[in-house]
Amino acid sequence: MEKERRAAVQRAFGIRMRALRHRLGVSQDEFALRSGLHRTYIGAVERGECNISLVNVVRIAETLEVPPAVLLEAGDETS
């Protein structure tokens, strides 16, 4: 995958994740505690700086109380 496309995919995932976290009404700190992931890692994922593993996609989805596929859906991430 070309570098620009990869960066766009990571940013879109992070935007979607942040929107879903906000919908759940939790801070990054609280989300990190619930998911068992480090707060700085959560921030990096939301900024699109990480190419995260499938295991962490599932862990994040479980914490957000959504199926993993929801994190990968295209669409309006701000709703």
Backbone torsions as a table, in degrees:
resi	resn	phi	psi	omega
1	MET	NA	132.4	-179.4
2	GLU	-65.2	153.7	-173.3
3	LYS	-57.2	-44.3	-178.2
4	GLU	-65.5	-40.9	179.4
5	ARG	-66.0	-43.6	178.6
6	ARG	-59.9	-45.0	178.9
7	ALA	-62.5	-39.8	179.3
8	ALA	-65.1	-40.6	178.4
9	VAL	-63.6	-45.3	179.8
10	GLN	-63.4	-41.2	178.1
11	ARG	-64.4	-44.0	-179.8
12	ALA	-62.6	-41.4	177.2
13	PHE	-61.1	-46.2	-179.4
14	GLY	-62.9	-40.4	177.8
15	ILE	-63.6	-44.2	179.4
16	ARG	-63.3	-44.5	179.5
17	MET	-60.6	-45.9	179.9
18	ARG	-61.6	-42.8	180.0
19	ALA	-61.9	-42.0	179.5
20	LEU	-69.2	-36.1	176.6
21	ARG	-65.2	-43.4	177.4
22	HIS	-62.2	-40.8	178.0
23	ARG	-60.5	-35.3	177.7
24	LEU	-73.8	-20.3	176.2
25	GLY	80.1	34.2	180.0
26	VAL	-123.7	149.8	176.5
27	SER	-76.4	169.2	175.2
28	GLN	-61.0	-39.0	179.4
29	ASP	-61.3	-48.8	179.7
30	GLU	-63.7	-42.1	179.0
31	PHE	-60.9	-43.1	179.1
32	ALA	-60.5	-44.4	178.3
33	LEU	-61.0	-45.2	-178.5
34	ARG	-65.9	-36.5	-175.8
35	SER	-87.5	-18.8	-176.1
36	GLY	80.3	12.5	177.7
37	LEU	-104.9	157.4	-178.3
38	HIS	-74.3	144.2	-178.6
39	ARG	-59.0	-40.1	-180.0
40	THR	-66.7	-31.8	176.3
41	TYR	-67.3	-44.0	177.9
42	ILE	-58.3	-45.7	178.3
43	GLY	-61.1	-42.4	179.7
44	ALA	-64.9	-39.7	177.6
45	VAL	-64.1	-45.4	-178.7
46	GLU	-64.4	-27.7	177.1
47	ARG	-85.9	-2.7	179.4
48	GLY	77.9	24.6	-177.0
49	GLU	-92.1	-8.8	-175.6
50	CYS	-121.0	140.7	169.4
51	ASN	-98.5	91.7	-168.4
52	ILE	-80.5	158.7	-179.7
53	SER	-77.8	160.0	177.2
54	LEU	-60.6	-37.4	178.7
55	VAL	-60.2	-42.2	179.4
56	ASN	-72.9	-30.2	173.7
57	VAL	-60.1	-46.0	180.0
58	VAL	-65.3	-43.6	179.4
59	ARG	-60.9	-43.5	178.7
60	ILE	-65.3	-44.6	179.3
61	ALA	-60.6	-44.1	178.4
62	GLU	-60.2	-41.5	179.5
63	THR	-67.0	-35.6	177.9
64	LEU	-79.5	-8.3	179.9
65	GLU	63.1	42.0	176.8
66	VAL	-135.8	156.9	172.7
67	PRO	-65.5	147.3	179.8
68	PRO	-52.7	-33.9	-178.8
69	ALA	-59.9	-29.9	-179.7
70	VAL	-61.6	-33.2	178.6
71	LEU	-69.7	-20.0	-176.7
72	LEU	-101.8	-3.0	-179.2
73	GLU	-69.4	140.5	172.5
74	ALA	-84.1	153.2	177.3
75	GLY	145.5	-162.2	-176.6
76	ASP	-79.2	103.6	-177.6
77	GLU	-77.2	-8.7	-176.5
78	THR	-94.5	-4.6	-177.9
79	SER	-78.8	NA	NA
